[in-house]
Amino acid sequence: EESLAIPVIEGEKSFGEKFPGAEKTFTLEAMMQDGKALQSCTSHDLGQNFAKASSIRFSNPKGELEYAYTTSWGLTTRVIGGLIMCHADDDGLRLPPFVAPHQIVILPVIPSEEAQQRVGPVVEKLAKELRGCVFKGEPVRVFVDTRDRRGGEKNWEWIKKGVPLRIEVGPRDVTNQSFVVSRRDQPHSQKFVLSQEQLLSQVEALLEEIQSHYYQQAKIYQKQRTRTDIQNREELRHFFQQSDKASQGFVLAKWCGDPDTEKLLEDGITIRCLPVEQRGTQGVCVLTGRPATIDAIFAKAY
């Protein structure tokens, strides 16, 4: 959530979804823009099961040999796909500043050799001073695109690559001692002008705003597409069978906790997790109609 700006639901896996052989499996479930869940991290308490299979033992304080208690956990490259599917729009990538390879790209606008002589030194100075600024405890990552290509072409390329901030510097900007700035979290036609002093003083806040904006957008989206009013199996089936995929998402409903009831789920619907944050209310199991107190997240997943 802090680095990738992806909101997640933290919880424990149900019996049918936990890692085979594990005592317990914990997970972070993220919602993608098509409403499907992406299991983004897992942590498995393997107990002594795998140690017994592999004969992994240790000497305990009494000097007795005992089978080890092991865990398995990780964050894998699937989060790159999650980052794309959570934040991208029709114009391409939108990268949160914390993980963007280039947090700022400076685009010199040089229509002539004379312009090069005027703009070049200003761009070099600006890049150096921006690199002296700090975001999240590290120097701001700045790239100057000096390629001999049309300005519009370069600008559009960096929009598609999702760079958080783009700064255009041309002869007119040098004369006015100000720069045209564009944020990737706003429409590409929306631009604003800042002086060099304003830019240097505000760059950290701008990057923080973009980082926060991506998270808040995804959080609101997750909330809007999470249903809490589905009461029975028929309603659950209907929700996930809608032809309009934009209407699908997560279902937060009660579950009785009986592992055998997971076999009643059809069409790729699974219990994604039992959230750590439980509402603590009495209800009826969405699968069986039995009394239930456990909150569960139901969804289709990648």
Backbone hydrogen bonds, N-H to C=O, Kabsch-Sander energy under -0.5 kcal/mol:
donor,donor_aa,acceptor,acceptor_aa,energy
9,I,29,E,-2.2
10,E,8,V,-0.6
11,G,27,T,-2.2
12,E,274,L,-2.0
13,K,25,T,-3.3
17,E,14,S,-0.9
18,K,14,S,-1.3
22,A,19,F,-2.5
23,E,45,D,-3.2
24,K,45,D,-1.4
26,F,43,S,-2.9
27,T,11,G,-3.0
28,L,41,C,-1.6
29,E,9,I,-2.3
30,A,28,L,-0.5
30,A,38,L,-2.2
31,M,7,P,-0.5
32,M,30,A,-0.5
32,M,36,K,-2.9
33,Q,85,M,-1.2
35,G,32,M,-2.1
37,A,300,K,-2.9
38,L,30,A,-2.6
40,S,28,L,-2.8
40,S,38,L,-0.9
41,C,28,L,-0.8
42,T,74,G,-1.1
43,S,26,F,-2.3
44,H,72,S,-3.6
45,D,24,K,-2.8
46,L,44,H,-0.9
46,L,70,T,-1.9
47,G,70,T,-0.5
49,N,46,L,-1.5
50,F,46,L,-0.5
52,K,48,Q,-2.3
53,A,49,N,-1.6
54,S,50,F,-1.8
55,S,51,A,-0.8
56,I,51,A,-2.4
57,R,55,S,-0.7
58,F,66,E,-2.6
60,N,58,F,-0.7
60,N,64,E,-2.9
63,G,60,N,-2.8
66,E,58,F,-2.8
68,A,56,I,-2.4
70,T,47,G,-2.3
70,T,68,A,-0.6
72,S,44,H,-1.7
74,G,42,T,-1.6
79,V,76,T,-1.9
80,I,77,T,-1.7
81,G,77,T,-0.7
82,G,78,R,-2.1
83,L,79,V,-2.7
84,I,80,I,-1.9
85,M,81,G,-2.9
86,C,82,G,-2.1
87,H,83,L,-1.7
88,A,84,I,-2.3
89,D,92,G,-2.2
92,G,89,D,-1.8
93,L,160,K,-2.5
95,L,162,G,-1.6
99,V,96,P,-1.5
100,A,96,P,-1.1
103,Q,101,P,-0.5
103,Q,141,R,-1.3
104,I,141,R,-1.9
105,V,165,L,-2.2
106,I,143,F,-2.8
107,L,105,V,-0.5
107,L,167,I,-3.7
109,V,169,V,-3.5
110,I,108,P,-0.8
116,Q,112,S,-1.8
117,Q,113,E,-1.7
118,R,114,E,-1.3
119,V,115,A,-3.5
120,G,116,Q,-2.4
122,V,118,R,-0.6
123,V,119,V,-2.5
124,E,120,G,-2.3
125,K,121,P,-2.2
126,L,122,V,-2.6
127,A,123,V,-2.8
128,K,124,E,-2.1
129,E,125,K,-2.3
130,L,126,L,-2.6
131,R,127,A,-2.2
132,G,128,K,-0.6
133,C,130,L,-1.7
135,F,138,E,-3.0
138,E,135,F,-1.4
140,V,133,C,-2.2
142,V,140,V,-0.7
143,F,104,I,-2.3
145,D,106,I,-2.4
145,D,143,F,-0.6
146,T,144,V,-1.1
149,R,147,R,-2.1
154,K,150,R,-2.3
155,N,151,G,-2.7
156,W,152,G,-2.2
157,E,153,E,-1.8
158,W,154,K,-1.9
159,I,155,N,-1.6
160,K,156,W,-2.2
161,K,157,E,-1.5
162,G,158,W,-0.5
162,G,159,I,-1.2
163,V,158,W,-1.6
165,L,103,Q,-1.6
166,R,182,S,-2.4
167,I,105,V,-2.6
168,E,180,V,-2.7
169,V,107,L,-2.1
174,V,170,G,-2.1
175,T,171,P,-2.2
176,N,172,R,-2.5
177,Q,173,D,-1.1
178,S,173,D,-1.9
179,F,194,L,-3.1
180,V,168,E,-1.5
181,V,179,F,-0.6
181,V,192,F,-3.4
182,S,166,R,-2.5
184,R,164,P,-2.5
186,Q,183,R,-1.4
190,Q,187,P,-2.1
191,K,189,S,-0.6
192,F,181,V,-2.1
194,L,179,F,-2.3
196,Q,177,Q,-0.7
199,L,195,S,-2.7
200,L,196,Q,-2.5
201,S,197,E,-1.9
202,Q,198,Q,-1.8
203,V,199,L,-1.5
206,L,202,Q,-2.8
207,L,203,V,-2.3
208,E,204,E,-2.2
209,E,205,A,-2.5
210,I,206,L,-2.2
211,Q,207,L,-2.4
212,S,208,E,-2.6
213,H,209,E,-2.7
214,Y,210,I,-2.3
215,Y,211,Q,-1.6
216,Q,212,S,-2.8
217,Q,213,H,-2.6
218,A,214,Y,-2.1
219,K,215,Y,-2.5
220,I,216,Q,-2.6
221,Y,217,Q,-2.2
222,Q,218,A,-2.4
223,K,219,K,-2.2
224,Q,220,I,-2.7
225,R,221,Y,-1.6
226,T,223,K,-1.3
227,R,225,R,-0.6
227,R,250,F,-2.8
236,L,232,N,-2.0
237,R,233,R,-2.6
238,H,234,E,-2.5
239,F,235,E,-2.2
240,F,236,L,-1.6
241,Q,237,R,-1.0
241,Q,238,H,-0.5
242,Q,238,H,-0.5
242,Q,239,F,-0.7
245,K,243,S,-1.2
247,S,244,D,-2.1
248,Q,245,K,-1.5
250,F,225,R,-2.1
251,V,298,F,-2.2
252,L,227,R,-3.0
253,A,251,V,-0.7
253,A,296,A,-2.2
255,W,294,I,-2.2
261,T,258,D,-1.6
262,E,259,P,-1.3
263,K,260,D,-1.3
264,L,261,T,-1.8
265,L,262,E,-1.3
269,I,266,E,-1.9
270,T,299,A,-2.4
272,R,270,T,-0.8
272,R,297,I,-3.0
273,C,297,I,-0.8
274,L,12,E,-2.7
276,V,10,E,-2.9
278,Q,276,V,-1.2
283,G,292,A,-2.7
285,C,290,R,-3.6
286,V,254,K,-2.6
289,G,285,C,-2.2
292,A,283,G,-2.7
294,I,255,W,-1.0
296,A,253,A,-2.6
297,I,273,C,-2.7
298,F,251,V,-3.0
298,F,296,A,-0.6
299,A,270,T,-2.2
301,A,268,G,-0.5
302,Y,37,A,-2.3
